[in-house]
Amino acid sequence: MTQTTGVQALPEGQREQYHQINDEIARMTARQAVDHLDGILGHIPDDDEHTLLRAGLIAERADLLLEMGHLSDAWDAVQASLEAGWTNPDTYSLAGWIAYTDDRPGRAREQFDRALDADEDLVSALMGRGLALMEDDELELARSDFSHAIRLDPENPELYSLRGEVYLGLRDLEQAERDVRKARELDAEDPEYGIALGRMLMVRGETEEALEVIDDLLDEEDPELEPLLMRSHLRLIGGDSEQARRDAIRASNHYPDEAFAFVQLAHSQLADGNLSLALKAAERAVRLDSSLPDGYMVRGTARQMQGQPEEAQEDLERAGQAPAELPMFLLGPFYDVLEAGGYHQSMRDLLRQYRQMYSGETGPGQMGGEFPGGMGGEMPDPEEMMGQIFDESGELDERLKPFLEMAVQNAPSILKNLPPGLLKGMGGLDPDRLDEMDLSNLSSDEIESQMKQIYQMFQSGENPFEQFDTGDAGGPEGPEGTDGSTDTSDDDE
């Protein structure tokens, strides 16, 4: 058991003086309080009679320096206080928080251990040690500390939020969601708890409820970047590309120096088929942050759509050198459990699916098919690609509809960039007739119907290409007398 000495060890007169000084500095800013304490310490005799009083006031000064972010001075002050004999649990806990804030979790744990050795129910030390344990990936021990602290202080939302993060790391999503919801219930005004709940729902694939939570957080007049981009992303994967684009435009207007806002804008413009605007937004993202792989990813995709294969390849290869960062920004600590939560439609996944519709990309930064500009590799099996678009029941993945529509409507311009030999193997399309194709008026239902028919033919062992008649000057005829170029563009995956 750690021997402790604190305010109770002061003579009565000095104890009253200590409390009076603390009442005074409580009404001051941190800077004012430090200056006030320095003046008082300059007048207190530096002798044995006043050693403890000086040590107690130095501990208060260390707490203020921590608040101001002066970590080195705070550490020196708290150590001087402890060495002078002010060894109460709160001072050890303070030393732990200074070390933790200074990114020294091991040293922090030592101090928190001393505090808890003196008082096993000290909530600040339990919380601090729990955080330090999380840094060292000792999640079960951290969970135990946070649970102990919650039993002592059951109305503290921060404790539930922290334990929720621990459960998240332990891949216990049900317990994590329970704690995140409890934190928000206890403090509905703190946006951080709402953002955490929105992220949890995104990870669990509950996009509609996540949208409701994010809507509650957003100040429509002065929106915060994080929830605004979260809502745009949720709307995009939900198939509402128009509203996703509106949110992204607002984000870029309110935060013109944030590259993530323009990456998200490029995503939504791509989903809406606005290739030139998507490229413009992507280029702005690259200018704002040349180290962000997401900017090159969306710029490469837009360039590929516009028939600039060499530039696209360069961008996509650069993007493939590091993970996309927008999903990390949107999901924070929840990002690492995407696979565990079944939430596979991150921004990078969406773009990968999107590019596959045009290029048959087989890996990060690689585009399949014999494209101009040295884009080597073999075209992927169309049947396999169709299996990625439809689920096991044969229904089109709703999240891919906006991308599919754009893929079909822009098919002629994309097909023109394929070499004649590849076009010949895809129903014998005449590149000179691609300009005559107009697919812009096809409805979503018509596109889905054509895609389903091709998918069903693959499933039954038929070859969809055999249905095309290339002798008609108007272009190939598809199933049921419709313009078969819809099917051709999809087979061009």
N, C-alpha and C positions, 0 to 999 in steps of 0.2 A: 504494500500500500504506500503510495507516494505521500510524504509529509507535506502538508499545505499550510501556508501562512497568507493571510489576506487582511481585509479591512477589520476583522474582529480582533486582530492582534494589536491594533493601534491603540494608544492611550485615548481616553474618552475625548479630550480636547482636539487631538489630531484627527480622530474619527469624524467629529463634527465638521472640522475644517475640510476634510476630504470630500464629504458629502456636499458641502456648500460649493466647493470648486466644481464638482461634477454637475450640480444644478446650473451653474453659470455657463459652463461650456456647452451644455445641452441646447442652449438657445442661440448658439453661434454657428457659423459655417465652419467647416473643418479647418480651413486656413486661419480663420480668426481664433479658433480654439487652440490651435498649435501655438500661435503667437502669444496668446494669453497664458498658456501653460509655461512657455519658455520664460515669460516675465516672472511668474510665480516661483518657478524653480530657481531663478536667479536670486531670490530673496530668502529661500529656505536654507538654513544652515546645513552644511555638508558634514554632519557629525553623526555619531552612533545613535543619538537620541532621535534623529529625524530620518534615519536610513530607510525605514519601511514606508514612511509617508512619501519620501521622494521616489521610492521604487513603485509605489502604487500610481503616482501621477505620471511616471515615465511609461507605465503600462497603458494608461489612458492615451498618452501621446502616441504610442505605437499603434493603437487602434485607429486613431485619426490619420496617421500616416498611411496605413493600409487603405483607408477610404480614399485618400488622395492618390493612391497608386505609387507612392514612394516606397517600394518594397525593400530595397536595401537598407534604407534608414529605419524602416519599421522593424526589420529583423534585428538590427543592432540594438534598437531601443527595447524590444521585448526580451532579448537575451540579457541586457543590462538589468532589467527589472527582475528577471528570474535569479540572476546571480546575486542580486542584492537581497534576495529572500522573499520576494512577492510571488510565492509558488502556489497560488490557488488554481483550481481546475480551469477557470475561465482564461487565465493567462497562458496556460499550456495550450488550450484550445485556440487562443489568438495566435500563438506561435505556429500552430498547425495550419491555420488559415493563411497566414503570411507565406509559409513554405508552399502550400498548395497553389496559391495564386501565382507564385514565382516558378511554377512548373517543376516542383521538387516533391513528387508524391511520396517517395520513400521517407524523406525527412519529415514530411507532414504527418505520415502515419506514426512516426516515433512520438511526435508531440501530442497527437490525439490519443495515443495509447496511454501516455502519462496522465492526460486529463481524465480519461475514463477509468484509469486505475484509482484515481482519487474520487471520482464520482461517476459511477457506471451509468447513471441516468441523465447525463448532461447531453441535451438534445443537439446543441451546436457541434459538439465533438463527435457524436454519432453520425450526424449528417456529413461532417467533414471527412471522417474516416471512411464512410461509405463511398464518397466521391474519389478519395485516394485509392481505394480498393478497385473501383471501376477502372481507374487509369492503369492499374496493374492486371486488369482482366480477371480479378478474383470476384466473380459476380455473385456466387453463393454467399460469400462472406459479406459483400456489400448489401445484398438483399436482407440478410439477417440484421445488419445495423439499421437499415431504413425501416424495417418492420418494428424493431425495438423502439425507434424514435416515434413511429406512428402511434404505437400503444401509449406513449407518454404525451404526445401532442396530436390527437386525432383530427384536429381542425386545420392542420397545416397543409395547404395544397401543394407546396413545393416538395414535401416529402413523398406524397403520392406520385407526383410527376417523376421524381428521381427513381422511385422504385419501379415505375412503369418502364423507364429506360432500361433498368436492369432486367426486368422480365422480357423486354424486347431482345436484349442480348442473349438471353437464355432460350429464345425462340418460343416463349410461352405467350402467344399473342392474345389469348383470352384474358389472362391475368393482366397483361400490359394494358389492354383496352379498358379493363375495369378500373385500373388505377388512373389512367388518363382521363376517363370520364369523371371520376371522383374529384380530381384536381380541378377540372372545369366547373363542376357543380359547386365546389367550395369557393371558387373565385371566377365567376363568369365574366368579370370585367377585364381580366388579364388576357390580352390577345395571344400570349405565348401558349396558354393552355388550350385555347381554341385551335391554334395552328397545329399543336401536337395531336389533338383529336382528329383534325382533318387529315393529317398525314397518316395516322393509324388507319382511318377508314379507307384512304387511298391504297395503302398496302394490302388491306383485306379485300380490296376490290369492290367496296360498297360506295360506288361513285356518287349515287344520288344523295345519300345522307351526307357524304363529304361535301358536296356542293351546298347543301343547306347550311352546314356549319361554316363554310367559308363565306357564304353570303352574309351571315350574321356578323362576321368579323370586319367586312369591308365598309369603309367610309366612302361612299360614292363620290363625295366632293374632294376628298384628299386620301386616296387609297394607298395602302402600304404595298410595296413591290411584291413581297413574298406571297401574301394571299391572292393578289391580283393575278400573278402568273400561275399560281396553283389552280385558280378557277379557270383560267384560259386553257390550261392543260387538261383539266377534267372535262371541259366542254369539248375539246378536240378529240379526246379518246372516246367520248360519248357520241361523236358523230355530228356535233353542232359546230361546224367549222366557222360559220358566220359570226356567232357570238364569241367563239374563241378568238377570232381575228379582232373583234371590237375590243375585247379585254387587252389583247396584246398591243393594239394601237394606243390605248389609254396608258398602258405601262410605258411605252416608248415616249409618249408625250410628257408624262409626269417624271420619268427618269431617263432623260436623253443621254446620260453618260453611263448607263448600265448596259453592258453587252448582252446580258441574259434577256433583257426586254426585247432586243432586236433579234436574238436567236428564236425566241418564242414567236415573234411576229413573222419571221421567215417560215417557221413551221406552219403557221396558220395560213399564210399566203400560198404556200405550196398545196395545202389541203383544198384551198379554194380555186386552185388552178391559175393563180396570178403569178406566172413565172418571173416576169420582169420585176414586179414588186418584191417577190421573194428574194431575188438576187440582190436587189437594192438594199433590203434589210440585212441580208447576210453579209454584204460587203461592209455595211456600217458596223456590224458586230465585230468583224475582223479588225477594223480600224480601231475600235474602242479597246479591244483586248486581243492582241496578236498571239497570245499564249493559249487562248481558249479553243480546245478542239471542236467544240460545238459550232463555232462560227465557220470553220472550214468544212464541217460536215454538211451544214445547210447550203453553203455556197457551192460545194461540190455537187450536191444533189440538184440544185437549181441549174447549174451549168450543164450538167448531164442532160437534164430535161430540154434545155435549149440547144442541144447539139454541139456542145463544146467539150468533146471527150478528153482531149489532152489536158485542158485546164481542170476539168472535173477530176481526172485521175490524180493529178497532183494534190488537189485539195483533199480528196478522200483518203489518200495515202497518209497525208499529214494528220487528218482527223483520227485515223486508225492507230496512231502511235500512243494514244492515251484515252482513258475512259471519258465519255461525255460527262460534263460537269453540271449541266442543267438539272438532270434528275437528282443529283446529290444536293443541289441548292434547294430544290423543291421539297425533298423528303428528309433532309437533315439526318439525324441518327437512325431514321427508319429505312434509309436507303439500303442498308446491308441486309435487310430481311426481305427484299423483293421476292426472291425465289421461295422463301419459306411461306410468304403470305400469298403466293399465287398471283402477284401483281406483276405481270410480265411486260406490260405495255409502257415501258419507260420511253422517253423521247428517242433514245438511241434505237430501241426496238421498232418504234413507229417508222423512223426513217429507213431502217433496214428493210422493213416490209415494203415501204414506199419505193425504194430503189429497186427492189427485186421485181416489181411490176414492170420496170423498164429495162433493167440490165441483167437480171439474173445474178446479182451479187452473191458470191459464195463465202465471203468472209470480210472482216473489217478492212476497208480500204481496197478491196479487190472487186472488180466487176467482171462477171462472166461474159461469154460471147465474144466473137471476133470483131470487136468494135475498132473503129479507126483509132489511130494514136497509140498503138501498142497495148491495147487492153486485151491481154491474152486470156486464155482459159476457155473451157468448153461451156456451151449453153447448158443450164441445168435441165433436168427432165421436166417437161411441162406438167406431167401428171403429178409429180412430186410438189411442184410449185402450187398447183391447184389445191392440193391437200393442205397447204398452209393457209389458204384463203377461206376454205370451208371447214366447219367443225365436223365431228364424227357423225352427226345427224344429217349432214348435207346442207346445213344452213350457213349463209354467208356471215362471217364475223362482223357484227355491227360496227365495230371500231374501225374497220378497214373501208367502209363504204365511201367516205369522202375521197380517200386516196384512189380507190378503184374508179370512181367516176372521172377523176382527173386523168387517170391513166388512159382510159378509153377515149375521152374527148380530145386528148392531145396525141393520140396514137399516130396519125399520119405524119406529123412533124418528127416524131421519134423514129418511126420506121424508115424515114428517108435517110437516117444516119447509119442504117445497117448496110453492110456490103451486099451487092446483088446476089452473091452466092448464097448468103444466109436467107435472103428474101425468097429465093427460088425454092429453098427447102421448106418454106413455110407457106405452102399453097401456091407458089408461083406468082406472088404479087409483083405487079409491074410498078417499079418506083416512079415512072413517069405519070402514073395515074393516081398517085397518093394525094396530090393536090386537089383532086376532084372529090375526095372523101370529106364529108361533113358529118361528124358524129356529135356535134354540139347540142343537137336537139333531142338526143336520146334521154329518156327519163331514167331515174334511178331504178325503177321497177323493170324497165326494159333491159338495162344493163345487167341487173341481177338475174333476170330470166335467161339471158344469153349465156352468162357465166355458168349458171346451174346446168344448162343443157350440155355444155362442153364437159363440165365435171362429171355429169351422169354418164356421158359417152365414154370417158376415160374409165370410170368405175365398171362399166359393162364390157370393157375390152375393145371398144370401137376406136377408130382413129378419126378425130374431129376434122382433120385436114382434108379427108376424102370427100367431104360434103361441098367443097368449094369448086366453083366453075370459073376458071380464069379467062374464059374466052369472051366474056361479056365486056364490051368497051366501057360499061359503066362501073366496072369493078366486080369483085367476086360476090357471088350471091350466098348468103348464109341460110341457116335453118328457117323454114317457114317464110321464105321470100324476103327476109330482112337483110339489110346491108351487112354482109359477113365480115366487114372490116372490124366490127366490134370484137368478134371472136378472134380475128387474126391478131389484134393488138394484145389480147389477153394471152393468146398462145405464145406471143413474143416475150413472155416472161423469161 
